Amino acid sequence: MNWIVKLFIKNYKDTSSPKVRGAYIKLGTAVGIICNLLLFAIKLAAGIISGSVSIIADAFNNLSDTGSSLITIIGYKISIKPADREHPYGHGRIEYMSGFIVAVLITLVGAELLKSSVKKIFKPEDIILGPLSIAMLVISILVKLWMAYFNRKLGKTISSGGLIATSRDSLNDSISTLGVLLALLITRFTGVNIDPYAGIVIAGFILFSGIDTAKKTMQPLLGEPADPELVKKIIDTVLSYEDFAGVHDIVVHNYGPGRIFASLHVEVPNNIDLVHCHEQIDLCERQVSQELGIELVIHMDPTVTDDQKVNKTRELITEKIKQIDERLTIHDFRMVEGETLTNLIFDVVVPVSLKTKNSELIEKIDQSVKEIDPKYHCVVTVDTDFSNHN
């Protein structure tokens, strides 16, 4: 595959470049159109010669794949349009939509194959399977396996949902054709016509794959959690700055490949020089943009670091909260002491999967903290960990 990429794509290693990404998608699309049109002609001929409904259905499946390739390139063309007034974050998510449309086409092909196969059960026809038809089907399987590998490599290289969906479709096609071939061989050597039943099984497989692909391509549109590895890289980069003591409230928005926006709060000593801190934040945001391709906005949270009593109390509160749920964390901790009670003001970060209601959680925290000192009163704000990295 590498030699094809090197031959047709200049600067093929610079996958962050929109121009290079476009070249990858155009290459995948061109290869897909040529191969699928060729396979359509081969399978249609084999289906007509043999009289097999499953081969003919498989041929039109390849013809629909040509449409899928066209949808992928159209989706990319729209996705690279610059941001405008109606779409200030760009059009990158169109790539996910094109992947979804491909999934719908897969599902429709499966439904049509199921319909034609059921009809053949009640109106069976004789099947003539010769060496030429067998050879055509074997060639089709090998070509589709190569296309699945080729599109998957391209899709993974540039993080293209459309190409990855096309790769799954090609793999499904190879399995479908293999099933057709095996069914026809059984029919030839046993005399039992299982061609329509094989078509039903293959149709079920294609339908399942189409629905599964649709779910996967819709996830980024519905709002899936950020990649844990990406979140870790962001945190590690931020905490590499000496004055940054902690990170919380991380939010990552994906607006399509190469269009990721993120925000977070960073904890800094309350006595830090503001100008110096602002410079460090600017440097950090620039580093994340250059190294990870993410537009990051950092909010500064001053925290008390030189008060032993506050630090010790924060440690005790953290231990108590961890006893409630190991995944819970706190930040923005403050103490306000009065004559009869001491207010402990802080935020607690909870994972999305936590089932406990916020009111119940706050009550549990307050009761647990009072075991340290009955004078303590918790003023808690519950934050959701949208990054899902805990």
ROLUM-645552 format. One record per residue (C-alpha): x, y, z; residue in three letters. Coordinates in nm, 4 decimals, m for minus. Layout:
BEGIN
<node <X, Y, Z>, "ALA">
...
//
This chain:
BEGIN
<node <0.0000, 0.0000, 0.0000>, "MET">
<node <0.2828, 0.2400, 0.0869>, "ASN">
<node <0.4106, 0.2565, m0.2691>, "TRP">
<node <0.0659, 0.3624, m0.3928>, "ILE">
<node <0.0477, 0.6377, m0.1298>, "VAL">
<node <0.4006, 0.7574, m0.2079>, "LYS">
<node <0.3267, 0.7560, m0.5815>, "LEU">
<node <0.0073, 0.9639, m0.5682>, "PHE">
<node <0.0412, 1.1776, m0.2536>, "ILE">
<node <0.3088, 1.4407, m0.2066>, "LYS">
<node <0.4226, 1.5009, 0.1522>, "ASN">
<node <0.2172, 1.1954, 0.2501>, "TYR">
<node <0.3538, 1.2036, 0.6077>, "LYS">
<node <0.2063, 1.5493, 0.6772>, "ASP">
<node <m0.1401, 1.4141, 0.7638>, "THR">
<node <m0.2304, 1.7267, 0.9621>, "SER">
<node <m0.2381, 1.9238, 0.6363>, "SER">
<node <m0.5902, 1.9623, 0.4877>, "PRO">
<node <m0.4385, 1.9285, 0.1402>, "LYS">
<node <m0.2700, 1.5987, 0.2260>, "VAL">
<node <m0.5866, 1.4694, 0.3965>, "ARG">
<node <m0.7765, 1.5528, 0.0815>, "GLY">
<node <m0.5256, 1.3620, m0.1288>, "ALA">
<node <m0.5670, 1.0530, 0.0912>, "TYR">
<node <m0.9462, 1.0628, 0.0595>, "ILE">
<node <m0.9326, 1.1209, m0.3168>, "LYS">
<node <m0.6953, 0.8260, m0.3540>, "LEU">
<node <m0.9201, 0.5969, m0.1490>, "GLY">
<node <m1.2246, 0.7118, m0.3422>, "THR">
<node <m1.0640, 0.6641, m0.6842>, "ALA">
<node <m0.9418, 0.3153, m0.5973>, "VAL">
<node <m1.2855, 0.2291, m0.4571>, "GLY">
<node <m1.4741, 0.3458, m0.7662>, "ILE">
<node <m1.2438, 0.1616, m1.0100>, "ILE">
<node <m1.2408, m0.1642, m0.8113>, "CYS">
<node <m1.6146, m0.1666, m0.7398>, "ASN">
<node <m1.7124, m0.0993, m1.1001>, "LEU">
<node <m1.4802, m0.3800, m1.2089>, "LEU">
<node <m1.6224, m0.6181, m0.9478>, "LEU">
<node <m1.9792, m0.5225, m1.0418>, "PHE">
<node <m1.9137, m0.6224, m1.4026>, "ALA">
<node <m1.7406, m0.9488, m1.3011>, "ILE">
<node <m2.0111, m1.0577, m1.0550>, "LYS">
<node <m2.2990, m0.9556, m1.2799>, "LEU">
<node <m2.1534, m1.1700, m1.5553>, "ALA">
<node <m2.1000, m1.4609, m1.3126>, "ALA">
<node <m2.4549, m1.4215, m1.1797>, "GLY">
<node <m2.6128, m1.4233, m1.5254>, "ILE">
<node <m2.4057, m1.7247, m1.6344>, "ILE">
<node <m2.4841, m1.9270, m1.3200>, "SER">
<node <m2.8392, m1.8027, m1.2631>, "GLY">
<node <m2.7602, m1.7327, m0.8965>, "SER">
<node <m2.9667, m1.4643, m0.7252>, "VAL">
<node <m2.7070, m1.4256, m0.4492>, "SER">
<node <m2.4286, m1.3488, m0.6982>, "ILE">
<node <m2.6422, m1.0902, m0.8786>, "ILE">
<node <m2.7392, m0.9297, m0.5455>, "ALA">
<node <m2.3730, m0.9269, m0.4486>, "ASP">
<node <m2.2929, m0.7512, m0.7781>, "ALA">
<node <m2.5362, m0.4708, m0.7062>, "PHE">
<node <m2.3901, m0.4485, m0.3574>, "ASN">
<node <m2.0616, m0.3528, m0.5243>, "ASN">
<node <m2.2407, m0.0998, m0.7418>, "LEU">
<node <m2.3797, 0.0641, m0.4278>, "SER">
<node <m2.0229, 0.0768, m0.2937>, "ASP">
<node <m1.9352, 0.3012, m0.5874>, "THR">
<node <m2.2002, 0.5392, m0.4585>, "GLY">
<node <m2.0495, 0.5099, m0.1110>, "SER">
<node <m1.7119, 0.6184, m0.2455>, "SER">
<node <m1.8688, 0.9187, m0.4146>, "LEU">
<node <m2.0470, 1.0115, m0.0900>, "ILE">
<node <m1.7147, 0.9941, 0.0976>, "THR">
<node <m1.5428, 1.2381, m0.1381>, "ILE">
<node <m1.8439, 1.4735, m0.1450>, "ILE">
<node <m1.8465, 1.4679, 0.2352>, "GLY">
<node <m1.4797, 1.5556, 0.2460>, "TYR">
<node <m1.5229, 1.8394, m0.0035>, "LYS">
<node <m1.7899, 1.9935, 0.2191>, "ILE">
<node <m1.5922, 1.9303, 0.5401>, "SER">
<node <m1.2937, 2.1389, 0.4272>, "ILE">
<node <m1.5039, 2.4456, 0.3590>, "LYS">
<node <m1.3846, 2.7309, 0.5803>, "PRO">
<node <m1.5824, 2.8366, 0.8859>, "ALA">
<node <m1.8628, 3.0823, 0.8185>, "ASP">
<node <m2.1208, 3.2796, 1.0131>, "ARG">
<node <m2.3614, 2.9849, 1.0410>, "GLU">
<node <m2.0828, 2.7334, 1.1181>, "HIS">
<node <m1.8108, 2.9132, 1.3181>, "PRO">
<node <m1.6379, 2.5845, 1.4049>, "TYR">
<node <m1.6155, 2.4716, 1.0438>, "GLY">
<node <m1.7821, 2.1840, 0.8594>, "HIS">
<node <m1.5599, 1.8957, 0.9760>, "GLY">
<node <m1.8444, 1.6867, 1.1177>, "ARG">
<node <m1.9775, 1.6337, 0.7660>, "ILE">
<node <m1.7205, 1.3513, 0.7407>, "GLU">
<node <m1.9050, 1.1691, 1.0169>, "TYR">
<node <m2.2323, 1.2261, 0.8345>, "MET">
<node <m2.0892, 1.0802, 0.5137>, "SER">
<node <m1.9864, 0.7723, 0.7120>, "GLY">
<node <m2.3428, 0.7474, 0.8414>, "PHE">
<node <m2.4844, 0.7685, 0.4892>, "ILE">
<node <m2.2521, 0.4854, 0.3837>, "VAL">
<node <m2.3888, 0.2838, 0.6783>, "ALA">
<node <m2.7452, 0.3500, 0.5608>, "VAL">
<node <m2.6555, 0.2251, 0.2128>, "LEU">
<node <m2.5063, m0.0913, 0.3642>, "ILE">
<node <m2.8318, m0.1488, 0.5536>, "THR">
<node <m3.0457, m0.0918, 0.2431>, "LEU">
<node <m2.8375, m0.3395, 0.0425>, "VAL">
<node <m2.8804, m0.5965, 0.3204>, "GLY">
<node <m3.2565, m0.5429, 0.3242>, "ALA">
<node <m3.2819, m0.5808, m0.0542>, "GLU">
<node <m3.0713, m0.8976, m0.0486>, "LEU">
<node <m3.2951, m1.0401, 0.2257>, "LEU">
<node <m3.6062, m0.9649, 0.0203>, "LYS">
<node <m3.4751, m1.1261, m0.3008>, "SER">
<node <m3.3442, m1.4314, m0.1118>, "SER">
<node <m3.6803, m1.4968, 0.0549>, "VAL">
<node <m3.8523, m1.4783, m0.2848>, "LYS">
<node <m3.6147, m1.7426, m0.4225>, "LYS">
<node <m3.7171, m1.9861, m0.1482>, "ILE">
<node <m4.0706, m1.9955, m0.2920>, "PHE">
<node <m3.9607, m1.9664, m0.6564>, "LYS">
<node <m3.6314, m2.1602, m0.6831>, "PRO">
<node <m3.4316, m2.1665, m1.0082>, "GLU">
<node <m3.1656, m2.4069, m1.1332>, "ASP">
<node <m2.8088, m2.2924, m1.0776>, "ILE">
<node <m2.5196, m2.3676, m1.3141>, "ILE">
<node <m2.1841, m2.3098, m1.1464>, "LEU">
<node <m1.8853, m2.3552, m1.3767>, "GLY">
<node <m1.5104, m2.2968, m1.3290>, "PRO">
<node <m1.5349, m1.9469, m1.4773>, "LEU">
<node <m1.7958, m1.8336, m1.2261>, "SER">
<node <m1.5935, m1.9814, m0.9390>, "ILE">
<node <m1.2780, m1.8019, m1.0552>, "ALA">
<node <m1.4671, m1.4735, m1.0804>, "MET">
<node <m1.5920, m1.5055, m0.7229>, "LEU">
<node <m1.2471, m1.5941, m0.5860>, "VAL">
<node <m1.0967, m1.2897, m0.7585>, "ILE">
<node <m1.3741, m1.0728, m0.6120>, "SER">
<node <m1.3030, m1.1979, m0.2591>, "ILE">
<node <m0.9308, m1.1262, m0.2878>, "LEU">
<node <m0.9877, m0.7781, m0.4320>, "VAL">
<node <m1.2361, m0.6874, m0.1566>, "LYS">
<node <m1.0007, m0.8090, 0.1183>, "LEU">
<node <m0.7270, m0.5885, m0.0247>, "TRP">
<node <m0.9659, m0.2933, m0.0460>, "MET">
<node <m1.0677, m0.3415, 0.3192>, "ALA">
<node <m0.7024, m0.3346, 0.4253>, "TYR">
<node <m0.6238, m0.0393, 0.1973>, "PHE">
<node <m0.9129, 0.1801, 0.3144>, "ASN">
<node <m0.8565, 0.0951, 0.6807>, "ARG">
<node <m0.4912, 0.1974, 0.6576>, "LYS">
<node <m0.5849, 0.5228, 0.4861>, "LEU">
<node <m0.8672, 0.5899, 0.7340>, "GLY">
<node <m0.6489, 0.5239, 1.0399>, "LYS">
<node <m0.3692, 0.7384, 0.8973>, "THR">
<node <m0.5883, 1.0487, 0.8640>, "ILE">
<node <m0.8627, 0.9604, 1.1194>, "SER">
<node <m1.1351, 0.9562, 0.8553>, "SER">
<node <m1.4643, 0.8041, 0.9700>, "GLY">
<node <m1.5837, 0.7814, 0.6093>, "GLY">
<node <m1.2863, 0.5726, 0.4925>, "LEU">
<node <m1.3022, 0.3468, 0.7975>, "ILE">
<node <m1.6734, 0.2865, 0.7333>, "ALA">
<node <m1.5887, 0.2044, 0.3705>, "THR">
<node <m1.3233, m0.0407, 0.4939>, "SER">
<node <m1.5821, m0.2242, 0.7047>, "ARG">
<node <m1.8132, m0.2355, 0.4047>, "ASP">
<node <m1.5376, m0.3927, 0.1905>, "SER">
<node <m1.4695, m0.6568, 0.4549>, "LEU">
<node <m1.8409, m0.7352, 0.4718>, "ASN">
<node <m1.8483, m0.7702, 0.0938>, "ASP">
<node <m1.5622, m1.0212, 0.0964>, "SER">
<node <m1.7390, m1.2297, 0.3633>, "ILE">
<node <m2.0652, m1.2014, 0.1719>, "SER">
<node <m1.9063, m1.3227, m0.1507>, "THR">
<node <m1.7308, m1.6069, 0.0319>, "LEU">
<node <m2.0669, m1.7161, 0.1725>, "GLY">
<node <m2.2191, m1.7064, m0.1743>, "VAL">
<node <m1.9348, m1.9176, m0.3127>, "LEU">
<node <m1.9579, m2.1794, m0.0372>, "LEU">
<node <m2.3355, m2.2049, m0.0760>, "ALA">
<node <m2.3063, m2.2537, m0.4522>, "LEU">
<node <m2.0364, m2.5193, m0.4111>, "LEU">
<node <m2.2585, m2.7080, m0.1653>, "ILE">
<node <m2.5470, m2.6841, m0.4118>, "THR">
<node <m2.3299, m2.8138, m0.6945>, "ARG">
<node <m2.1912, m3.1164, m0.5113>, "PHE">
<node <m2.5003, m3.2130, m0.3076>, "THR">
<node <m2.7826, m3.1118, m0.5368>, "GLY">
<node <m2.9506, m2.9248, m0.2497>, "VAL">
<node <m3.0254, m2.5640, m0.3463>, "ASN">
<node <m2.9263, m2.3570, m0.0427>, "ILE">
<node <m2.8528, m2.0439, m0.2460>, "ASP">
<node <m3.1534, m1.8451, m0.1111>, "PRO">
<node <m3.0832, m1.9539, 0.2479>, "TYR">
<node <m2.7213, m1.8460, 0.2141>, "ALA">
<node <m2.8511, m1.5153, 0.0837>, "GLY">
<node <m3.0646, m1.4726, 0.3971>, "ILE">
<node <m2.7679, m1.5397, 0.6280>, "VAL">
<node <m2.5476, m1.2973, 0.4356>, "ILE">
<node <m2.8243, m1.0361, 0.4350>, "ALA">
<node <m2.8485, m1.0634, 0.8140>, "GLY">
<node <m2.4744, m1.0150, 0.8447>, "PHE">
<node <m2.4834, m0.7086, 0.6192>, "ILE">
<node <m2.7791, m0.5608, 0.8110>, "LEU">
<node <m2.5991, m0.6070, 1.1430>, "PHE">
<node <m2.2841, m0.4473, 1.0022>, "SER">
<node <m2.4782, m0.1514, 0.8617>, "GLY">
<node <m2.6500, m0.0816, 1.1931>, "ILE">
<node <m2.3243, m0.1195, 1.3864>, "ASP">
<node <m2.1415, 0.1147, 1.1471>, "THR">
<node <m2.4220, 0.3700, 1.1800>, "ALA">
<node <m2.3881, 0.3637, 1.5598>, "LYS">
<node <m2.0120, 0.4146, 1.5433>, "LYS">
<node <m2.0304, 0.7037, 1.2978>, "THR">
<node <m2.3055, 0.8746, 1.4970>, "MET">
<node <m2.1162, 0.8614, 1.8273>, "GLN">
<node <m1.8997, 1.1710, 1.7581>, "PRO">
<node <m2.2118, 1.3639, 1.6528>, "LEU">
<node <m2.4032, 1.2698, 1.9670>, "LEU">
<node <m2.1103, 1.3657, 2.1902>, "GLY">
<node <m1.8804, 1.0783, 2.2840>, "GLU">
<node <m1.6141, 1.1187, 2.5566>, "PRO">
<node <m1.2698, 1.2316, 2.4494>, "ALA">
<node <m1.0018, 0.9746, 2.3776>, "ASP">
<node <m0.8441, 0.8961, 2.7207>, "PRO">
<node <m0.4977, 0.8946, 2.5633>, "GLU">
<node <m0.5562, 1.2418, 2.4194>, "LEU">
<node <m0.6799, 1.3721, 2.7574>, "VAL">
<node <m0.3708, 1.2263, 2.9244>, "LYS">
<node <m0.1442, 1.4037, 2.6751>, "LYS">
<node <m0.3208, 1.7346, 2.7455>, "ILE">
<node <m0.2868, 1.6894, 3.1233>, "ILE">
<node <0.0777, 1.5816, 3.1005>, "ASP">
<node <0.1603, 1.8826, 2.8844>, "THR">
<node <m0.0124, 2.1273, 3.1203>, "VAL">
<node <0.1426, 1.9804, 3.4358>, "LEU">
<node <0.4893, 1.9943, 3.2811>, "SER">
<node <0.4819, 2.3664, 3.3714>, "TYR">
<node <0.6293, 2.4123, 3.7189>, "GLU">
<node <0.3715, 2.6639, 3.8474>, "ASP">
<node <0.0693, 2.4499, 3.7517>, "PHE">
<node <m0.0261, 2.2310, 4.0482>, "ALA">
<node <m0.3415, 2.0605, 3.9191>, "GLY">
<node <m0.5932, 2.0332, 3.6359>, "VAL">
<node <m0.9717, 1.9944, 3.6424>, "HIS">
<node <m1.2920, 2.0757, 3.4514>, "ASP">
<node <m1.1525, 1.9409, 3.1252>, "ILE">
<node <m1.3945, 1.9713, 2.8336>, "VAL">
<node <m1.3059, 1.8486, 2.4834>, "VAL">
<node <m1.5233, 1.9165, 2.1774>, "HIS">
<node <m1.4634, 1.7357, 1.8483>, "ASN">
<node <m1.5842, 1.9278, 1.5430>, "TYR">
<node <m1.4372, 1.6819, 1.2953>, "GLY">
<node <m1.0884, 1.5507, 1.2139>, "PRO">
<node <m0.8308, 1.8192, 1.2892>, "GLY">
<node <m1.0904, 2.0483, 1.4546>, "ARG">
<node <m1.0706, 1.9849, 1.8301>, "ILE">
<node <m1.1378, 2.2524, 2.0910>, "PHE">
<node <m1.0715, 2.2103, 2.4623>, "ALA">
<node <m1.0891, 2.4089, 2.7849>, "SER">
<node <m0.9663, 2.3374, 3.1364>, "LEU">
<node <m0.8967, 2.4943, 3.4732>, "HIS">
<node <m0.5430, 2.4939, 3.6076>, "VAL">
<node <m0.4592, 2.5379, 3.9764>, "GLU">
<node <m0.1836, 2.7865, 4.0586>, "VAL">
<node <m0.0495, 2.9271, 4.3912>, "PRO">
<node <m0.2607, 3.2193, 4.5145>, "ASN">
<node <0.0523, 3.4354, 4.5559>, "ASN">
<node <0.1820, 3.3857, 4.2025>, "ILE">
<node <0.2715, 3.6871, 3.9885>, "ASP">
<node <m0.0253, 3.7331, 3.7546>, "LEU">
<node <0.1789, 3.8546, 3.4582>, "VAL">
<node <0.4124, 3.5576, 3.4857>, "HIS">
<node <0.1163, 3.3185, 3.5189>, "CYS">
<node <m0.0515, 3.4672, 3.2121>, "HIS">
<node <0.2682, 3.4183, 3.0120>, "GLU">
<node <0.2888, 3.0547, 3.1202>, "GLN">
<node <m0.0723, 2.9950, 3.0191>, "ILE">
<node <m0.0104, 3.1472, 2.6765>, "ASP">
<node <0.2974, 2.9279, 2.6281>, "LEU">
<node <0.1066, 2.6181, 2.7359>, "CYS">
<node <m0.1872, 2.6883, 2.5035>, "GLU">
<node <0.0532, 2.7423, 2.2140>, "ARG">
<node <0.2415, 2.4186, 2.2915>, "GLN">
<node <m0.0785, 2.2130, 2.2998>, "VAL">
<node <m0.1867, 2.3674, 1.9693>, "SER">
<node <0.1450, 2.2923, 1.7998>, "GLN">
<node <0.1989, 1.9423, 1.9390>, "GLU">
<node <m0.1570, 1.8076, 1.9608>, "LEU">
<node <m0.3454, 2.0257, 1.7118>, "GLY">
<node <m0.5951, 2.1366, 1.9774>, "ILE">
<node <m0.7281, 2.4870, 2.0339>, "GLU">
<node <m0.6984, 2.5048, 2.4137>, "LEU">
<node <m0.8334, 2.7718, 2.6509>, "VAL">
<node <m0.6990, 2.7666, 3.0094>, "ILE">
<node <m0.8733, 2.9224, 3.3083>, "HIS">
<node <m0.6593, 3.0067, 3.6115>, "MET">
<node <m0.7747, 2.8968, 3.9605>, "ASP">
<node <m0.5673, 3.0425, 4.2498>, "PRO">
<node <m0.5327, 2.7960, 4.5410>, "THR">
<node <m0.3845, 2.8313, 4.8903>, "VAL">
<node <m0.0588, 2.6389, 4.9083>, "THR">
<node <0.1271, 2.8029, 5.1985>, "ASP">
<node <m0.1264, 2.7462, 5.4795>, "ASP">
<node <m0.0511, 2.4220, 5.6642>, "GLN">
<node <m0.3941, 2.4020, 5.8287>, "LYS">
<node <m0.5759, 2.4422, 5.4978>, "VAL">
<node <m0.3480, 2.1883, 5.3289>, "ASN">
<node <m0.3940, 1.9331, 5.6060>, "LYS">
<node <m0.7726, 1.9770, 5.6070>, "THR">
<node <m0.7850, 1.9383, 5.2285>, "ARG">
<node <m0.5946, 1.6083, 5.2585>, "GLU">
<node <m0.8386, 1.4799, 5.5225>, "LEU">
<node <m1.1414, 1.5817, 5.3146>, "ILE">
<node <m0.9922, 1.4107, 5.0083>, "THR">
<node <m0.9503, 1.0874, 5.2041>, "GLU">
<node <m1.3094, 1.0984, 5.3265>, "LYS">
<node <m1.4446, 1.1587, 4.9774>, "ILE">
<node <m1.2354, 0.8756, 4.8341>, "LYS">
<node <m1.4008, 0.6454, 5.0866>, "GLN">
<node <m1.7390, 0.7318, 4.9340>, "ILE">
<node <m1.6163, 0.6615, 4.5787>, "ASP">
<node <m1.2562, 0.6168, 4.4682>, "GLU">
<node <m1.3241, 0.8080, 4.1453>, "ARG">
<node <m1.4241, 1.1335, 4.3182>, "LEU">
<node <m1.1807, 1.4264, 4.3278>, "THR">
<node <m1.1987, 1.7799, 4.4696>, "ILE">
<node <m1.0623, 2.1192, 4.3715>, "HIS">
<node <m1.0976, 2.4911, 4.4510>, "ASP">
<node <m1.0782, 2.4127, 4.8228>, "PHE">
<node <m1.1252, 2.7018, 5.0688>, "ARG">
<node <m1.1835, 2.7346, 5.4432>, "MET">
<node <m1.3873, 3.0126, 5.6038>, "VAL">
<node <m1.3688, 2.9892, 5.9822>, "GLU">
<node <m1.6384, 3.1358, 6.2099>, "GLY">
<node <m1.7166, 3.1248, 6.5815>, "GLU">
<node <m1.9614, 2.8314, 6.5705>, "THR">
<node <m1.8799, 2.6582, 6.2402>, "LEU">
<node <m1.6224, 2.6398, 5.9620>, "THR">
<node <m1.7382, 2.6459, 5.6022>, "ASN">
<node <m1.5433, 2.4134, 5.3721>, "LEU">
<node <m1.6063, 2.5349, 5.0183>, "ILE">
<node <m1.4992, 2.3117, 4.7293>, "PHE">
<node <m1.6015, 2.1438, 4.4059>, "ASP">
<node <m1.6288, 1.7666, 4.3777>, "VAL">
<node <m1.5785, 1.6054, 4.0360>, "VAL">
<node <m1.7946, 1.3013, 3.9598>, "VAL">
<node <m1.7778, 1.0599, 3.6645>, "PRO">
<node <m2.0690, 1.0516, 3.4203>, "VAL">
<node <m2.1397, 0.6914, 3.5217>, "SER">
<node <m2.2051, 0.7794, 3.8895>, "LEU">
<node <m2.5667, 0.6888, 3.9702>, "LYS">
<node <m2.5941, 0.8772, 4.3010>, "THR">
<node <m2.8030, 1.1945, 4.2861>, "LYS">
<node <m2.6149, 1.5191, 4.3519>, "ASN">
<node <m2.8233, 1.5984, 4.6603>, "SER">
<node <m2.7590, 1.2539, 4.8076>, "GLU">
<node <m2.3871, 1.2779, 4.7339>, "LEU">
<node <m2.3583, 1.6193, 4.9024>, "ILE">
<node <m2.5385, 1.4856, 5.2095>, "GLU">
<node <m2.3034, 1.1866, 5.2267>, "LYS">
<node <m2.0004, 1.4139, 5.1982>, "ILE">
<node <m2.1263, 1.6499, 5.4685>, "ASP">
<node <m2.1979, 1.3644, 5.7101>, "GLN">
<node <m1.8609, 1.2042, 5.6428>, "SER">
<node <m1.6699, 1.5314, 5.6900>, "VAL">
<node <m1.8471, 1.5986, 6.0227>, "LYS">
<node <m1.6740, 1.2861, 6.1512>, "GLU">
<node <m1.3511, 1.4863, 6.1337>, "ILE">
<node <m1.4968, 1.7885, 6.3123>, "ASP">
<node <m1.8663, 1.8541, 6.3895>, "PRO">
<node <m1.8050, 2.2249, 6.3278>, "LYS">
<node <m1.7273, 2.1594, 5.9609>, "TYR">
<node <m2.0030, 2.2507, 5.7147>, "HIS">
<node <m1.9549, 2.1621, 5.3490>, "CYS">
<node <m2.0553, 2.3972, 5.0696>, "VAL">
<node <m2.0189, 2.1686, 4.7685>, "VAL">
<node <m2.0549, 2.2254, 4.3945>, "THR">
<node <m2.0827, 1.9052, 4.1912>, "VAL">
<node <m1.8925, 1.9025, 3.8602>, "ASP">
<node <m1.9258, 1.6319, 3.5951>, "THR">
<node <m1.6079, 1.4845, 3.4491>, "ASP">
<node <m1.6907, 1.5187, 3.0802>, "PHE">
<node <m1.3411, 1.4052, 2.9820>, "SER">
<node <m1.4164, 1.0654, 3.1367>, "ASN">
<node <m1.0506, 1.0162, 3.2311>, "HIS">
<node <m1.1067, 0.9112, 3.5922>, "ASN">
//
